[in-house]
Amino acid sequence: MKKIKVLQVGCGKMSKYIMRYVYEKNGEVVGAVDIAPDLIGKDIGEVMETENKGVKISALENLSALLESVQVDVAVVATMSFLNDIEEVVRLCVKKGVNVLTTCEEAFYPENSNPILYRELDSLAKAFNVTITGCGYQDIFWGNMITSICASMQRVTKIKGRSSYNVEDYGLALAKAHGAGLSKEDFQKEIAIYNDMTDEKRQEMMQNKEFFPSYMWNVVGWLCDKLGLHVLSMQQRCVPVIADEPIESSTLNMTLPTGAIRGMNAIVECMTKENIVLEVECIGKIYVSSEKDENEWTIYGEPTTTVLNSSPDTVRLTCADVVNRIPQVIKMESGFVPTSRYSEPTFVVKDFEERL
């Protein structure tokens, strides 16, 4: 039986689970790349905390040669949070005829934040007959779970969601995207600059590929696409979360002093033509010992319904969603396709082949 062959791009904290889950579904990791000197040259088994697999982690600059030397069905890109930052890697994989699945949060629904680059990559993927898709935790817990609840209701007036996660669990790129370690002045310049921005200014930044959304911005776009809603207006506000006491951060490799920024609360509000309001927020921060992940959504209407996920294992749920989506991305039509346009997510029991 032919095994699905996966290339891992980014061998940080999440790849430990992604690669292990690939093997557990009877797939095979045929290559891996990273930029960290302490990872380059290691067998991927060391990252996975399993036996060696005979696959060494290569430097990112060797990606093109690696794609030439091994057969790859899907590249899993688990590196950065914004589409601009993964563009070069995605383009390279696509031009080699390789499908791309990515944990890049903006890639979940980039059409409403970086439309120019989205269309460029969509056209490129169609030209090379491959698929690009962003997925992860939001695919289920901020997306399909919410739309499934809506499908059980007669009337919806508002969708309100709130989710929190520890940025320590994901690596440096995500921590920086949440302003962890920034001064208040730098947070205002780099992140809060988008707060309550006019539509005209936002559109100008989007056309120049300069708009950097919070994660919930793209989730709202995904929800509206999946539910058939039409956006009239959207706003986002990013509020810093301040440390009340010194906090150790292994990701930032420092101790944050009292008064430092340890993350942010991103709030997105959307009004639709159908008079359904979306108010969603995500809180990403370096946790103190008493804090834990939570995910709570209320869909108001008839009947009003609330769902609460207490202490979800957000990292492993992210990685499992990516791996379970692999057979679907292989079968999907070519282009840059958000999971809002896929069939419902499915569980791979033990072997990828059962879903092909």
Short mmCIF file of the C-alpha atoms (twelve columns), coordinates in Angstrom:
data_MODEL
# 
_entry.id   MODEL 
# 
loop_
_atom_site.group_PDB 
_atom_site.id 
_atom_site.type_symbol 
_atom_site.label_atom_id 
_atom_site.label_alt_id 
_atom_site.label_comp_id 
_atom_site.label_asym_id 
_atom_site.label_seq_id 
_atom_site.Cartn_x 
_atom_site.Cartn_y 
_atom_site.Cartn_z 
_atom_site.pdbx_PDB_model_num 
ATOM 1   C CA . MET A 1   0.000   0.000  0.000   1 
ATOM 2   C CA . LYS A 2   1.363   3.415  -0.995  1 
ATOM 3   C CA . LYS A 3   2.051   5.658  1.990   1 
ATOM 4   C CA . ILE A 4   1.294   9.371  1.950   1 
ATOM 5   C CA . LYS A 5   4.593   11.235 1.984   1 
ATOM 6   C CA . VAL A 6   4.859   14.398 4.059   1 
ATOM 7   C CA . LEU A 7   7.487   17.117 4.164   1 
ATOM 8   C CA . GLN A 8   7.690   19.016 7.456   1 
ATOM 9   C CA . VAL A 9   8.605   22.705 7.174   1 
ATOM 10  C CA . GLY A 10  9.345   24.016 10.652  1 
ATOM 11  C CA . CYS A 11  10.444  21.577 13.345  1 
ATOM 12  C CA . GLY A 12  9.547   23.535 16.473  1 
ATOM 13  C CA . LYS A 13  7.190   22.715 19.302  1 
ATOM 14  C CA . MET A 14  4.211   21.668 17.201  1 
ATOM 15  C CA . SER A 15  6.082   19.454 14.768  1 
ATOM 16  C CA . LYS A 16  6.715   16.954 17.564  1 
ATOM 17  C CA . TYR A 17  3.049   16.009 17.384  1 
ATOM 18  C CA . ILE A 18  2.418   16.613 13.678  1 
ATOM 19  C CA . MET A 19  5.167   14.240 12.569  1 
ATOM 20  C CA . ARG A 20  4.288   11.582 15.151  1 
ATOM 21  C CA . TYR A 21  0.632   11.710 14.146  1 
ATOM 22  C CA . VAL A 22  1.622   11.272 10.479  1 
ATOM 23  C CA . TYR A 23  3.422   8.033  11.331  1 
ATOM 24  C CA . GLU A 24  0.554   6.868  13.523  1 
ATOM 25  C CA . LYS A 25  -1.810  7.273  10.539  1 
ATOM 26  C CA . ASN A 26  0.550   5.106  8.468   1 
ATOM 27  C CA . GLY A 27  2.058   8.032  6.619   1 
ATOM 28  C CA . GLU A 28  5.736   8.827  6.206   1 
ATOM 29  C CA . VAL A 29  7.789   11.969 6.805   1 
ATOM 30  C CA . VAL A 30  10.288  12.024 3.949   1 
ATOM 31  C CA . GLY A 31  11.981  15.302 4.774   1 
ATOM 32  C CA . ALA A 32  12.133  18.172 7.259   1 
ATOM 33  C CA . VAL A 33  13.611  21.667 7.262   1 
ATOM 34  C CA . ASP A 34  14.136  24.409 9.815   1 
ATOM 35  C CA . ILE A 35  16.203  27.552 10.412  1 
ATOM 36  C CA . ALA A 36  17.349  26.782 13.980  1 
ATOM 37  C CA . PRO A 37  21.023  25.734 14.161  1 
ATOM 38  C CA . ASP A 38  20.329  23.468 17.151  1 
ATOM 39  C CA . LEU A 39  17.796  21.452 15.109  1 
ATOM 40  C CA . ILE A 40  19.619  21.179 11.780  1 
ATOM 41  C CA . GLY A 41  21.265  17.774 11.464  1 
ATOM 42  C CA . LYS A 42  19.096  16.069 14.060  1 
ATOM 43  C CA . ASP A 43  17.048  13.018 13.208  1 
ATOM 44  C CA . ILE A 44  13.338  13.843 13.306  1 
ATOM 45  C CA . GLY A 45  12.910  11.038 15.834  1 
ATOM 46  C CA . GLU A 46  14.715  13.230 18.385  1 
ATOM 47  C CA . VAL A 47  12.125  15.974 17.896  1 
ATOM 48  C CA . MET A 48  9.291   13.434 18.068  1 
ATOM 49  C CA . GLU A 49  10.864  11.768 21.127  1 
ATOM 50  C CA . THR A 50  10.712  8.388  19.384  1 
ATOM 51  C CA . GLU A 51  13.245  6.092  17.758  1 
ATOM 52  C CA . ASN A 52  15.277  7.578  14.936  1 
ATOM 53  C CA . LYS A 53  13.539  7.617  11.554  1 
ATOM 54  C CA . GLY A 54  16.543  8.029  9.296   1 
ATOM 55  C CA . VAL A 55  15.426  11.514 8.254   1 
ATOM 56  C CA . LYS A 56  17.704  14.414 9.141   1 
ATOM 57  C CA . ILE A 57  16.465  17.982 9.536   1 
ATOM 58  C CA . SER A 58  17.949  20.154 6.798   1 
ATOM 59  C CA . ALA A 59  18.493  23.886 6.645   1 
ATOM 60  C CA . LEU A 60  15.639  25.841 5.073   1 
ATOM 61  C CA . GLU A 61  17.859  26.968 2.211   1 
ATOM 62  C CA . ASN A 62  18.052  23.308 1.139   1 
ATOM 63  C CA . LEU A 63  14.283  23.079 0.651   1 
ATOM 64  C CA . SER A 64  14.388  23.317 -3.137  1 
ATOM 65  C CA . ALA A 65  16.990  20.566 -3.440  1 
ATOM 66  C CA . LEU A 66  15.071  18.418 -0.976  1 
ATOM 67  C CA . LEU A 67  11.877  18.764 -2.987  1 
ATOM 68  C CA . GLU A 68  13.810  17.643 -6.062  1 
ATOM 69  C CA . SER A 69  15.262  14.578 -4.344  1 
ATOM 70  C CA . VAL A 70  12.179  13.060 -2.656  1 
ATOM 71  C CA . GLN A 71  8.584   12.441 -3.664  1 
ATOM 72  C CA . VAL A 72  6.223   14.587 -1.549  1 
ATOM 73  C CA . ASP A 73  2.422   14.556 -1.462  1 
ATOM 74  C CA . VAL A 74  1.922   17.297 1.134   1 
ATOM 75  C CA . ALA A 75  4.155   19.900 2.746   1 
ATOM 76  C CA . VAL A 76  3.063   20.852 6.260   1 
ATOM 77  C CA . VAL A 77  4.243   24.410 6.943   1 
ATOM 78  C CA . ALA A 78  4.255   25.099 10.688  1 
ATOM 79  C CA . THR A 79  6.299   28.243 11.071  1 
ATOM 80  C CA . MET A 80  4.835   31.752 11.018  1 
ATOM 81  C CA . SER A 81  1.440   33.368 11.636  1 
ATOM 82  C CA . PHE A 82  1.154   35.705 8.633   1 
ATOM 83  C CA . LEU A 83  0.869   34.886 4.945   1 
ATOM 84  C CA . ASN A 84  3.622   37.306 3.911   1 
ATOM 85  C CA . ASP A 85  6.061   35.370 6.097   1 
ATOM 86  C CA . ILE A 86  5.411   31.968 4.501   1 
ATOM 87  C CA . GLU A 87  4.937   33.192 0.916   1 
ATOM 88  C CA . GLU A 88  8.361   32.149 -0.363  1 
ATOM 89  C CA . VAL A 89  8.106   28.624 1.067   1 
ATOM 90  C CA . VAL A 90  4.566   28.158 -0.223  1 
ATOM 91  C CA . ARG A 91  5.503   29.350 -3.716  1 
ATOM 92  C CA . LEU A 92  8.462   26.974 -3.833  1 
ATOM 93  C CA . CYS A 93  6.402   23.965 -2.758  1 
ATOM 94  C CA . VAL A 94  3.628   24.782 -5.214  1 
ATOM 95  C CA . LYS A 95  6.041   25.160 -8.132  1 
ATOM 96  C CA . LYS A 96  7.385   21.690 -7.299  1 
ATOM 97  C CA . GLY A 97  3.849   20.295 -7.559  1 
ATOM 98  C CA . VAL A 98  3.384   19.793 -3.808  1 
ATOM 99  C CA . ASN A 99  0.170   20.456 -1.869  1 
ATOM 100 C CA . VAL A 100 0.518   22.733 1.149   1 
ATOM 101 C CA . LEU A 101 -1.207  22.488 4.525   1 
ATOM 102 C CA . THR A 102 -0.233  25.207 6.967   1 
ATOM 103 C CA . THR A 103 -0.869  26.207 10.560  1 
ATOM 104 C CA . CYS A 104 -0.358  29.852 9.509   1 
ATOM 105 C CA . GLU A 105 -3.329  31.519 11.156  1 
ATOM 106 C CA . GLU A 106 -3.873  34.113 8.449   1 
ATOM 107 C CA . ALA A 107 -3.983  31.335 5.833   1 
ATOM 108 C CA . PHE A 108 -7.196  30.059 7.461   1 
ATOM 109 C CA . TYR A 109 -9.106  32.701 5.490   1 
ATOM 110 C CA . PRO A 110 -6.660  35.168 3.882   1 
ATOM 111 C CA . GLU A 111 -9.160  36.563 1.414   1 
ATOM 112 C CA . ASN A 112 -10.310 39.153 3.982   1 
ATOM 113 C CA . SER A 113 -6.857  40.334 5.089   1 
ATOM 114 C CA . ASN A 114 -4.344  39.834 2.268   1 
ATOM 115 C CA . PRO A 115 -6.505  39.519 -0.870  1 
ATOM 116 C CA . ILE A 116 -3.775  40.376 -3.376  1 
ATOM 117 C CA . LEU A 117 -1.379  37.670 -2.197  1 
ATOM 118 C CA . TYR A 118 -4.267  35.250 -1.710  1 
ATOM 119 C CA . ARG A 119 -5.267  35.630 -5.359  1 
ATOM 120 C CA . GLU A 120 -1.665  35.340 -6.541  1 
ATOM 121 C CA . LEU A 121 -1.166  32.083 -4.643  1 
ATOM 122 C CA . ASP A 122 -4.580  30.810 -5.685  1 
ATOM 123 C CA . SER A 123 -3.697  31.328 -9.365  1 
ATOM 124 C CA . LEU A 124 -0.279  29.729 -8.863  1 
ATOM 125 C CA . ALA A 125 -1.758  26.651 -7.159  1 
ATOM 126 C CA . LYS A 126 -4.277  26.228 -9.977  1 
ATOM 127 C CA . ALA A 127 -1.516  26.523 -12.567 1 
ATOM 128 C CA . PHE A 128 0.437   23.702 -10.903 1 
ATOM 129 C CA . ASN A 129 -2.683  21.662 -10.023 1 
ATOM 130 C CA . VAL A 130 -2.125  21.616 -6.251  1 
ATOM 131 C CA . THR A 131 -3.991  22.866 -3.197  1 
ATOM 132 C CA . ILE A 132 -3.044  25.318 -0.438  1 
ATOM 133 C CA . THR A 133 -5.073  25.255 2.784   1 
ATOM 134 C CA . GLY A 134 -4.731  26.703 6.267   1 
ATOM 135 C CA . CYS A 135 -6.153  24.775 9.205   1 
ATOM 136 C CA . GLY A 136 -5.611  23.867 12.855  1 
ATOM 137 C CA . TYR A 137 -7.435  24.450 16.131  1 
ATOM 138 C CA . GLN A 138 -9.648  27.155 14.649  1 
ATOM 139 C CA . ASP A 139 -10.836 24.756 11.935  1 
ATOM 140 C CA . ILE A 140 -12.931 22.879 14.507  1 
ATOM 141 C CA . PHE A 141 -13.200 24.897 17.705  1 
ATOM 142 C CA . TRP A 142 -13.696 28.357 16.153  1 
ATOM 143 C CA . GLY A 143 -15.181 27.172 12.884  1 
ATOM 144 C CA . ASN A 144 -16.959 23.903 12.166  1 
ATOM 145 C CA . MET A 145 -18.154 23.433 15.739  1 
ATOM 146 C CA . ILE A 146 -19.811 26.861 15.616  1 
ATOM 147 C CA . THR A 147 -21.423 26.430 12.206  1 
ATOM 148 C CA . SER A 148 -22.703 22.981 13.236  1 
ATOM 149 C CA . ILE A 149 -24.417 24.514 16.270  1 
ATOM 150 C CA . CYS A 150 -25.933 27.195 14.031  1 
ATOM 151 C CA . ALA A 151 -27.292 24.391 11.855  1 
ATOM 152 C CA . SER A 152 -29.215 23.072 14.862  1 
ATOM 153 C CA . MET A 153 -30.926 26.418 15.476  1 
ATOM 154 C CA . GLN A 154 -33.984 28.000 13.897  1 
ATOM 155 C CA . ARG A 155 -32.740 31.600 14.163  1 
ATOM 156 C CA . VAL A 156 -29.379 33.232 14.878  1 
ATOM 157 C CA . THR A 157 -28.970 36.870 15.944  1 
ATOM 158 C CA . LYS A 158 -25.443 36.944 17.374  1 
ATOM 159 C CA . ILE A 159 -22.356 34.743 17.533  1 
ATOM 160 C CA . LYS A 160 -20.141 35.533 20.506  1 
ATOM 161 C CA . GLY A 161 -16.890 33.674 21.122  1 
ATOM 162 C CA . ARG A 162 -13.966 33.845 23.498  1 
ATOM 163 C CA . SER A 163 -10.857 31.660 23.461  1 
ATOM 164 C CA . SER A 164 -7.586  31.770 25.398  1 
ATOM 165 C CA . TYR A 165 -4.265  29.977 24.909  1 
ATOM 166 C CA . ASN A 166 -0.726  30.039 26.251  1 
ATOM 167 C CA . VAL A 167 1.682   31.529 23.714  1 
ATOM 168 C CA . GLU A 168 4.510   29.600 25.406  1 
ATOM 169 C CA . ASP A 169 3.174   26.419 23.809  1 
ATOM 170 C CA . TYR A 170 3.664   27.524 20.203  1 
ATOM 171 C CA . GLY A 171 7.035   29.150 19.787  1 
ATOM 172 C CA . LEU A 172 8.620   32.522 19.164  1 
ATOM 173 C CA . ALA A 173 6.686   33.579 16.061  1 
ATOM 174 C CA . LEU A 174 3.313   33.323 17.763  1 
ATOM 175 C CA . ALA A 175 4.573   35.003 20.926  1 
ATOM 176 C CA . LYS A 176 5.810   37.971 18.908  1 
ATOM 177 C CA . ALA A 177 2.534   38.142 16.971  1 
ATOM 178 C CA . HIS A 178 0.811   38.679 20.325  1 
ATOM 179 C CA . GLY A 179 3.190   41.407 21.443  1 
ATOM 180 C CA . ALA A 180 4.738   39.340 24.238  1 
ATOM 181 C CA . GLY A 181 7.852   41.089 25.486  1 
ATOM 182 C CA . LEU A 182 7.134   44.395 23.752  1 
ATOM 183 C CA . SER A 183 7.115   47.706 25.521  1 
ATOM 184 C CA . LYS A 184 3.799   49.556 25.669  1 
ATOM 185 C CA . GLU A 185 5.130   52.040 23.145  1 
ATOM 186 C CA . ASP A 186 6.183   49.339 20.674  1 
ATOM 187 C CA . PHE A 187 2.873   47.510 21.141  1 
ATOM 188 C CA . GLN A 188 1.071   50.696 20.160  1 
ATOM 189 C CA . LYS A 189 3.263   51.152 17.081  1 
ATOM 190 C CA . GLU A 190 3.336   47.544 15.871  1 
ATOM 191 C CA . ILE A 191 0.009   46.010 16.888  1 
ATOM 192 C CA . ALA A 192 -2.514  48.521 18.244  1 
ATOM 193 C CA . ILE A 193 -2.051  50.650 15.132  1 
ATOM 194 C CA . TYR A 194 -4.876  48.629 13.569  1 
ATOM 195 C CA . ASN A 195 -7.376  49.423 16.322  1 
ATOM 196 C CA . ASP A 196 -10.564 51.071 15.032  1 
ATOM 197 C CA . MET A 197 -8.922  51.722 11.660  1 
ATOM 198 C CA . THR A 198 -11.080 53.282 8.956   1 
ATOM 199 C CA . ASP A 199 -12.224 51.005 6.139   1 
ATOM 200 C CA . GLU A 200 -10.401 53.190 3.634   1 
ATOM 201 C CA . LYS A 201 -7.076  52.948 5.457   1 
ATOM 202 C CA . ARG A 202 -7.478  49.205 5.975   1 
ATOM 203 C CA . GLN A 203 -8.202  48.638 2.294   1 
ATOM 204 C CA . GLU A 204 -5.150  50.697 1.367   1 
ATOM 205 C CA . MET A 205 -2.965  48.553 3.649   1 
ATOM 206 C CA . MET A 206 -4.468  45.359 2.263   1 
ATOM 207 C CA . GLN A 207 -3.708  46.426 -1.302  1 
ATOM 208 C CA . ASN A 208 -0.103  46.994 -0.228  1 
ATOM 209 C CA . LYS A 209 0.047   43.650 1.674   1 
ATOM 210 C CA . GLU A 210 0.661   45.600 4.892   1 
ATOM 211 C CA . PHE A 211 -2.367  44.671 6.980   1 
ATOM 212 C CA . PHE A 212 -1.612  42.192 9.782   1 
ATOM 213 C CA . PRO A 213 -4.852  40.798 11.257  1 
ATOM 214 C CA . SER A 214 -5.522  39.234 14.614  1 
ATOM 215 C CA . TYR A 215 -6.379  35.549 14.378  1 
ATOM 216 C CA . MET A 216 -10.089 36.155 14.910  1 
ATOM 217 C CA . TRP A 217 -10.215 38.532 11.938  1 
ATOM 218 C CA . ASN A 218 -9.690  35.609 9.578   1 
ATOM 219 C CA . VAL A 219 -11.989 33.376 11.653  1 
ATOM 220 C CA . VAL A 220 -14.849 35.857 11.230  1 
ATOM 221 C CA . GLY A 221 -14.260 35.831 7.467   1 
ATOM 222 C CA . TRP A 222 -14.297 32.023 7.506   1 
ATOM 223 C CA . LEU A 223 -17.529 31.882 9.551   1 
ATOM 224 C CA . CYS A 224 -19.283 34.323 7.238   1 
ATOM 225 C CA . ASP A 225 -18.137 32.365 4.193   1 
ATOM 226 C CA . LYS A 226 -19.302 29.044 5.656   1 
ATOM 227 C CA . LEU A 227 -22.652 30.425 6.839   1 
ATOM 228 C CA . GLY A 228 -23.364 32.439 3.694   1 
ATOM 229 C CA . LEU A 229 -23.271 35.799 5.485   1 
ATOM 230 C CA . HIS A 230 -22.294 39.074 3.832   1 
ATOM 231 C CA . VAL A 231 -20.043 41.445 5.773   1 
ATOM 232 C CA . LEU A 232 -21.125 45.074 6.056   1 
ATOM 233 C CA . SER A 233 -18.445 46.242 8.494   1 
ATOM 234 C CA . MET A 234 -15.627 44.873 10.646  1 
ATOM 235 C CA . GLN A 235 -13.372 46.326 13.304  1 
ATOM 236 C CA . GLN A 236 -10.635 44.874 15.456  1 
ATOM 237 C CA . ARG A 237 -9.045  46.049 18.689  1 
ATOM 238 C CA . CYS A 238 -5.910  44.582 20.224  1 
ATOM 239 C CA . VAL A 239 -5.490  45.259 23.933  1 
ATOM 240 C CA . PRO A 240 -2.220  44.391 25.723  1 
ATOM 241 C CA . VAL A 241 -2.231  42.013 28.680  1 
ATOM 242 C CA . ILE A 242 0.088   43.378 31.361  1 
ATOM 243 C CA . ALA A 243 2.148   41.234 33.747  1 
ATOM 244 C CA . ASP A 244 1.142   41.765 37.392  1 
ATOM 245 C CA . GLU A 245 4.281   39.977 38.551  1 
ATOM 246 C CA . PRO A 246 7.577   38.796 37.017  1 
ATOM 247 C CA . ILE A 247 6.992   35.875 34.625  1 
ATOM 248 C CA . GLU A 248 9.537   33.419 33.239  1 
ATOM 249 C CA . SER A 249 9.305   32.823 29.499  1 
ATOM 250 C CA . SER A 250 11.278  29.976 27.957  1 
ATOM 251 C CA . THR A 251 10.035  31.018 24.507  1 
ATOM 252 C CA . LEU A 252 11.333  34.580 24.837  1 
ATOM 253 C CA . ASN A 253 14.304  33.364 26.884  1 
ATOM 254 C CA . MET A 254 13.794  36.072 29.478  1 
ATOM 255 C CA . THR A 255 11.998  37.040 32.647  1 
ATOM 256 C CA . LEU A 256 9.249   39.539 31.950  1 
ATOM 257 C CA . PRO A 257 9.230   42.196 34.667  1 
ATOM 258 C CA . THR A 258 6.102   43.483 36.364  1 
ATOM 259 C CA . GLY A 259 4.357   45.880 33.994  1 
ATOM 260 C CA . ALA A 260 5.674   44.207 30.832  1 
ATOM 261 C CA . ILE A 261 3.351   43.002 28.088  1 
ATOM 262 C CA . ARG A 262 2.774   39.248 28.229  1 
ATOM 263 C CA . GLY A 263 0.328   38.984 25.331  1 
ATOM 264 C CA . MET A 264 -2.857  40.507 24.024  1 
ATOM 265 C CA . ASN A 265 -6.614  40.276 23.805  1 
ATOM 266 C CA . ALA A 266 -7.788  40.643 20.189  1 
ATOM 267 C CA . ILE A 267 -11.453 41.569 19.739  1 
ATOM 268 C CA . VAL A 268 -13.209 41.520 16.363  1 
ATOM 269 C CA . GLU A 269 -16.712 42.852 15.783  1 
ATOM 270 C CA . CYS A 270 -18.645 42.280 12.569  1 
ATOM 271 C CA . MET A 271 -22.041 43.372 11.287  1 
ATOM 272 C CA . THR A 272 -23.578 41.424 8.411   1 
ATOM 273 C CA . LYS A 273 -26.240 42.176 5.814   1 
ATOM 274 C CA . GLU A 274 -28.331 39.428 7.389   1 
ATOM 275 C CA . ASN A 275 -28.364 41.352 10.739  1 
ATOM 276 C CA . ILE A 276 -26.324 38.649 12.437  1 
ATOM 277 C CA . VAL A 277 -23.621 40.167 14.650  1 
ATOM 278 C CA . LEU A 278 -20.315 38.444 15.367  1 
ATOM 279 C CA . GLU A 279 -18.308 39.423 18.458  1 
ATOM 280 C CA . VAL A 280 -15.282 37.208 18.951  1 
ATOM 281 C CA . GLU A 281 -12.060 37.504 20.883  1 
ATOM 282 C CA . CYS A 282 -8.905  35.489 21.428  1 
ATOM 283 C CA . ILE A 283 -6.542  35.961 24.332  1 
ATOM 284 C CA . GLY A 284 -2.992  34.806 23.720  1 
ATOM 285 C CA . LYS A 285 -0.575  35.405 26.563  1 
ATOM 286 C CA . ILE A 286 2.230   33.908 28.620  1 
ATOM 287 C CA . TYR A 287 0.343   32.149 31.385  1 
ATOM 288 C CA . VAL A 288 0.842   32.365 35.104  1 
ATOM 289 C CA . SER A 289 0.424   29.084 36.971  1 
ATOM 290 C CA . SER A 290 -3.296  29.541 37.705  1 
ATOM 291 C CA . GLU A 291 -4.334  30.084 34.058  1 
ATOM 292 C CA . LYS A 292 -5.532  27.508 31.551  1 
ATOM 293 C CA . ASP A 293 -6.882  27.323 28.005  1 
ATOM 294 C CA . GLU A 294 -10.605 27.903 27.552  1 
ATOM 295 C CA . ASN A 295 -12.925 28.147 24.569  1 
ATOM 296 C CA . GLU A 296 -16.502 29.396 25.032  1 
ATOM 297 C CA . TRP A 297 -19.070 30.329 22.392  1 
ATOM 298 C CA . THR A 298 -22.675 31.422 22.655  1 
ATOM 299 C CA . ILE A 299 -24.951 31.512 19.633  1 
ATOM 300 C CA . TYR A 300 -27.906 33.752 20.419  1 
ATOM 301 C CA . GLY A 301 -31.283 33.164 18.818  1 
ATOM 302 C CA . GLU A 302 -33.808 30.357 18.950  1 
ATOM 303 C CA . PRO A 303 -32.770 28.514 20.997  1 
ATOM 304 C CA . THR A 304 -29.739 30.351 22.444  1 
ATOM 305 C CA . THR A 305 -26.963 27.802 22.830  1 
ATOM 306 C CA . THR A 306 -23.627 27.880 24.678  1 
ATOM 307 C CA . VAL A 307 -20.702 25.495 24.345  1 
ATOM 308 C CA . LEU A 308 -17.676 25.525 26.687  1 
ATOM 309 C CA . ASN A 309 -14.427 23.644 26.198  1 
ATOM 310 C CA . SER A 310 -12.586 23.782 29.510  1 
ATOM 311 C CA . SER A 311 -8.824  23.193 29.401  1 
ATOM 312 C CA . PRO A 312 -8.662  22.013 25.758  1 
ATOM 313 C CA . ASP A 313 -5.255  20.693 24.704  1 
ATOM 314 C CA . THR A 314 -5.012  23.394 22.064  1 
ATOM 315 C CA . VAL A 315 -1.609  22.386 20.682  1 
ATOM 316 C CA . ARG A 316 -2.395  18.727 20.088  1 
ATOM 317 C CA . LEU A 317 -5.884  19.527 18.793  1 
ATOM 318 C CA . THR A 318 -4.259  21.869 16.279  1 
ATOM 319 C CA . CYS A 319 -1.802  19.224 15.138  1 
ATOM 320 C CA . ALA A 320 -4.400  16.454 14.901  1 
ATOM 321 C CA . ASP A 321 -6.678  18.630 12.763  1 
ATOM 322 C CA . VAL A 322 -3.838  19.292 10.343  1 
ATOM 323 C CA . VAL A 323 -2.995  15.598 10.046  1 
ATOM 324 C CA . ASN A 324 -6.631  14.489 9.670   1 
ATOM 325 C CA . ARG A 325 -7.035  17.028 6.845   1 
ATOM 326 C CA . ILE A 326 -4.156  15.541 4.800   1 
ATOM 327 C CA . PRO A 327 -6.250  13.097 2.715   1 
ATOM 328 C CA . GLN A 328 -8.787  15.837 2.014   1 
ATOM 329 C CA . VAL A 329 -6.221  18.339 0.753   1 
ATOM 330 C CA . ILE A 330 -4.807  15.698 -1.585  1 
ATOM 331 C CA . LYS A 331 -8.277  15.125 -3.082  1 
ATOM 332 C CA . MET A 332 -9.373  18.780 -3.055  1 
ATOM 333 C CA . GLU A 333 -9.687  20.896 -6.192  1 
ATOM 334 C CA . SER A 334 -6.633  22.979 -6.984  1 
ATOM 335 C CA . GLY A 335 -6.203  26.508 -5.676  1 
ATOM 336 C CA . PHE A 336 -5.952  28.280 -2.333  1 
ATOM 337 C CA . VAL A 337 -9.012  26.709 -0.708  1 
ATOM 338 C CA . PRO A 338 -10.177 27.570 2.838   1 
ATOM 339 C CA . THR A 339 -11.695 24.703 4.818   1 
ATOM 340 C CA . SER A 340 -15.011 26.609 4.796   1 
ATOM 341 C CA . ARG A 341 -15.321 25.227 1.251   1 
ATOM 342 C CA . TYR A 342 -14.315 21.654 2.109   1 
ATOM 343 C CA . SER A 343 -16.640 18.831 3.040   1 
ATOM 344 C CA . GLU A 344 -17.013 18.342 6.784   1 
ATOM 345 C CA . PRO A 345 -13.832 17.400 8.682   1 
ATOM 346 C CA . THR A 346 -13.368 13.676 9.155   1 
ATOM 347 C CA . PHE A 347 -11.437 11.479 11.555  1 
ATOM 348 C CA . VAL A 348 -8.766  9.200  10.129  1 
ATOM 349 C CA . VAL A 349 -9.134  6.087  12.271  1 
ATOM 350 C CA . LYS A 350 -5.748  4.510  11.674  1 
ATOM 351 C CA . ASP A 351 -4.674  4.819  8.035   1 
ATOM 352 C CA . PHE A 352 -4.703  7.749  5.602   1 
ATOM 353 C CA . GLU A 353 -5.602  5.366  2.773   1 
ATOM 354 C CA . GLU A 354 -9.082  4.817  4.197   1 
ATOM 355 C CA . ARG A 355 -9.927  8.454  3.375   1 
ATOM 356 C CA . LEU A 356 -8.418  8.635  -0.108  1 
# 
